[in-house]
Amino acid sequence: MQWLENFGRGHLDLEGIDLGNTNPTQQAEYFGGKVGCPSVPSLIADRGAETMAHRYGEILLYYGLMLDTVRKARPDITAQIEGPLDRIPGEPLAVYDDTWIPVENLSKVPGPETPWGYAIPRLITAYMRESNTEGDLGDRLSRALTYFDDVLASLENGDNAHSLLLKFAEKLATKGKANPQLILKRTISQGKMEQDSLYTYFQEIITDMKNTAPTLFASYEALNDQQKKDLGIANPFVRR
């Protein structure tokens, strides 16, 4: 299918497309392909092409900003952000459109779809729209990007993509005063985990959370299994 030569590339550079000569469906397919989404046709059908073109474009923008910033500041973890990530044996991609996704991506997770590549742009947009925090949308976006830069600069030797994700999420929930449950939902999404069968990776993130993001971990531990399910917060230790 058209656009799939850039599948999972994850940068909003508009290479190979003239937006002025494309319709919303083509735009959603182009952006969704670059994000590496495995279910673009289904999501366009369910939510509408204009909605998905906007959402994919937004995610690409913040993933690209994150990737460029990491490349400059921490080249040692760039490969983890860029991907692809090997899927763990026994944990295959569970939800996808088989006429859409390139077959080689059935064994790999593209960068924007890794647990951290997926979560960090969504943490930025969630915080930006968090009405309980101070300032207008632009103020909150500026703070989120500043927090990300601060966290990236504070990473220690041996820190990895898990560390970056968790320290950024913790910063949003503490200094950023965001709702911890909202931040948990974006950091460890139940739907994302089940779509990709990323149970082992999510277990590792939650195990790391205890020491790396103690405020979020306390909020996570305070929820029972049903509450986590209702809130869309992953519980990889209980498979449904």
C-alpha positions as CSV (number, residue, x, y, z in Angstrom):
1,M,0.0,0.0,0.0
2,Q,1.1,3.6,-0.7
3,W,3.1,5.3,2.1
4,L,4.4,2.1,3.8
5,E,8.0,2.5,2.7
6,N,8.2,4.9,5.6
7,F,6.5,2.6,8.1
8,G,7.5,3.3,11.6
9,R,10.1,6.0,10.6
10,G,8.6,8.3,13.2
11,H,9.5,11.8,11.9
12,L,7.2,14.6,10.6
13,D,9.3,15.5,7.7
14,L,6.5,15.2,5.0
15,E,8.9,13.3,2.7
16,G,7.0,11.8,-0.2
17,I,3.7,13.6,0.3
18,D,2.1,16.8,-0.9
19,L,-0.5,17.6,1.7
20,G,-2.2,20.1,-0.6
21,N,-3.0,17.3,-3.0
22,T,-4.1,14.6,-0.6
23,N,-7.4,13.9,1.1
24,P,-7.8,13.2,4.9
25,T,-7.7,9.4,4.4
26,Q,-4.4,9.6,2.5
27,Q,-3.0,12.0,5.2
28,A,-4.1,9.6,8.0
29,E,-2.5,6.6,6.1
30,Y,0.7,8.6,5.6
31,F,1.0,9.8,9.2
32,G,-0.3,6.5,10.7
33,G,2.3,4.6,8.6
34,K,5.2,6.8,9.9
35,V,3.9,6.3,13.4
36,G,4.0,2.5,12.8
37,C,0.4,2.0,13.9
38,P,-0.6,-1.6,13.0
39,S,-4.3,-0.8,12.7
40,V,-4.6,2.4,10.6
41,P,-7.5,1.3,8.3
42,S,-9.6,0.1,11.2
43,L,-9.0,3.3,13.2
44,I,-9.9,5.5,10.2
45,A,-13.1,3.5,9.8
46,D,-14.0,3.8,13.5
47,R,-13.0,7.3,14.3
48,G,-12.9,9.1,10.9
49,A,-10.0,10.1,8.7
50,E,-9.8,13.8,9.8
51,T,-9.6,12.8,13.5
52,M,-6.9,10.2,12.9
53,A,-4.9,12.4,10.5
54,H,-4.8,15.1,13.2
55,R,-3.9,12.6,16.0
56,Y,-1.2,10.8,14.1
57,G,0.3,14.1,12.9
58,E,0.3,15.4,16.5
59,I,2.0,12.2,17.8
60,L,4.6,12.4,15.0
61,L,5.4,16.0,15.9
62,Y,6.2,15.2,19.5
63,Y,7.9,11.9,18.8
64,G,10.1,13.7,16.3
65,L,10.9,16.5,18.8
66,M,11.8,13.9,21.4
67,L,14.0,11.9,19.1
68,D,15.9,15.0,17.9
69,T,16.4,16.1,21.5
70,V,17.6,12.6,22.6
71,R,20.0,12.4,19.6
72,K,21.8,15.6,20.6
73,A,21.8,15.1,24.4
74,R,22.0,11.3,24.9
75,P,23.2,9.5,21.8
76,D,23.8,6.4,24.0
77,I,20.1,5.8,24.3
78,T,19.0,7.0,20.9
79,A,18.9,3.5,19.4
80,Q,16.4,2.5,22.1
81,I,14.1,5.5,21.2
82,E,14.5,5.0,17.4
83,G,13.8,1.3,17.5
84,P,12.9,-1.2,16.3
85,L,12.5,-3.3,19.4
86,D,12.5,-7.1,19.1
87,R,9.2,-8.7,20.1
88,I,9.7,-11.2,22.8
89,P,9.0,-14.9,21.8
90,G,5.5,-15.9,22.8
91,E,4.3,-12.2,22.8
92,P,3.2,-11.6,19.2
93,L,1.5,-8.5,17.9
94,A,-2.2,-9.2,18.8
95,V,-4.2,-6.5,17.1
96,Y,-3.4,-5.4,13.5
97,D,-4.8,-5.1,10.0
98,D,-3.1,-7.9,8.1
99,T,-3.5,-6.0,4.8
100,W,-1.8,-3.0,6.2
101,I,1.3,-3.8,8.3
102,P,4.5,-4.9,6.5
103,V,5.2,-8.5,7.3
104,E,8.7,-7.7,8.7
105,N,7.1,-5.6,11.4
106,L,5.2,-8.6,12.9
107,S,8.5,-9.5,14.7
108,K,9.6,-5.9,15.4
109,V,8.1,-3.0,17.3
110,P,8.9,0.3,15.5
111,G,10.3,3.2,17.5
112,P,7.1,5.2,17.9
113,E,5.2,2.1,19.0
114,T,7.7,0.9,21.7
115,P,6.4,1.4,25.3
116,W,8.5,4.6,25.7
117,G,8.2,5.9,22.1
118,Y,4.4,5.4,22.4
119,A,4.0,6.9,25.8
120,I,6.2,10.0,25.9
121,P,4.4,11.9,23.1
122,R,1.0,11.0,24.7
123,L,2.2,12.2,28.1
124,I,3.0,15.5,26.5
125,T,-0.4,15.9,24.8
126,A,-2.2,14.6,28.0
127,Y,-0.4,17.2,30.1
128,M,-1.0,19.9,27.6
129,R,-4.8,19.3,27.9
130,E,-4.8,18.7,31.6
131,S,-7.3,21.3,32.8
132,N,-6.3,20.9,36.5
133,T,-2.8,22.3,35.9
134,E,-2.0,26.0,35.7
135,G,-1.9,28.1,32.6
136,D,-3.3,27.8,29.1
137,L,-2.6,25.1,26.6
138,G,0.6,26.8,25.3
139,D,1.9,27.3,28.9
140,R,1.4,23.6,29.7
141,L,3.0,22.5,26.5
142,S,6.0,24.7,27.2
143,R,6.3,23.3,30.7
144,A,6.0,19.7,29.5
145,L,8.9,20.2,27.0
146,T,11.0,22.0,29.7
147,Y,10.4,19.1,32.1
148,F,11.4,16.6,29.4
149,D,14.7,18.6,28.7
150,D,15.4,18.7,32.5
151,V,14.8,15.0,32.9
152,L,17.0,14.1,29.9
153,A,19.8,16.3,31.2
154,S,19.6,14.6,34.6
155,L,19.9,11.0,33.4
156,E,22.8,9.1,34.8
157,N,25.2,6.6,33.3
158,G,23.3,3.4,32.9
159,D,19.9,5.0,32.6
160,N,17.9,3.8,29.6
161,A,14.6,4.4,27.8
162,H,12.7,3.0,30.8
163,S,14.4,5.6,33.0
164,L,13.6,8.5,30.6
165,L,9.9,7.5,30.4
166,L,9.5,7.0,34.2
167,K,11.4,10.1,35.3
168,F,9.5,12.2,32.8
169,A,6.1,10.8,34.0
170,E,7.1,11.3,37.6
171,K,8.1,14.9,36.9
172,L,4.7,15.6,35.3
173,A,2.9,14.1,38.3
174,T,5.0,15.9,41.0
175,K,6.4,19.2,39.8
176,G,3.8,19.4,37.0
177,K,1.0,18.6,39.4
178,A,-0.8,16.4,36.9
179,N,-3.3,13.8,38.0
180,P,-1.2,10.6,38.8
181,Q,-3.9,8.3,37.4
182,L,-3.9,10.2,34.1
183,I,-0.1,10.0,33.9
184,L,-0.2,6.3,34.8
185,K,-2.8,5.6,32.0
186,R,-0.5,7.3,29.4
187,T,2.7,5.8,30.8
188,I,1.5,2.2,31.0
189,S,-1.7,1.9,28.8
190,Q,-3.6,-1.3,29.2
191,G,-4.9,-1.1,25.6
192,K,-1.4,-0.6,24.2
193,M,0.0,-3.5,26.2
194,E,-2.7,-5.8,25.0
195,Q,-2.5,-4.7,21.4
196,D,1.2,-5.4,21.2
197,S,1.4,-8.2,23.8
198,L,4.2,-6.2,25.5
199,Y,3.7,-7.9,28.8
200,T,7.3,-8.6,29.7
201,Y,8.4,-5.0,28.7
202,F,5.6,-3.6,30.8
203,Q,6.5,-5.8,33.8
204,E,10.0,-4.4,33.6
205,I,8.7,-0.8,33.5
206,I,6.5,-1.3,36.5
207,T,9.3,-3.1,38.4
208,D,11.6,-0.1,37.6
209,M,8.8,2.3,38.7
210,K,9.2,1.5,42.4
211,N,12.6,3.2,42.6
212,T,12.5,5.5,39.6
213,A,9.0,7.0,40.0
214,P,8.0,6.4,43.6
215,T,5.0,8.8,43.5
216,L,3.5,7.1,40.5
217,F,4.3,3.7,42.0
218,A,2.5,4.5,45.2
219,S,-0.6,5.6,43.1
220,Y,-0.3,2.4,41.1
221,E,-0.1,0.2,44.2
222,A,-3.1,2.0,45.7
223,L,-5.3,0.7,42.9
224,N,-6.9,-2.7,42.9
225,D,-7.0,-4.9,39.8
226,Q,-10.5,-3.8,38.9
227,Q,-9.7,-0.1,39.3
228,K,-6.7,-0.5,37.1
229,K,-8.8,-2.2,34.4
230,D,-11.5,0.5,34.7
231,L,-8.9,3.3,34.3
232,G,-7.1,1.7,31.4
233,I,-3.9,1.3,33.4
234,A,-1.9,-1.8,32.6
235,N,-1.5,-4.7,34.9
236,P,0.9,-7.1,33.1
237,F,1.1,-9.4,36.0
238,V,-2.6,-10.4,35.5
239,R,-3.3,-11.6,31.9
240,R,-7.0,-11.5,30.8
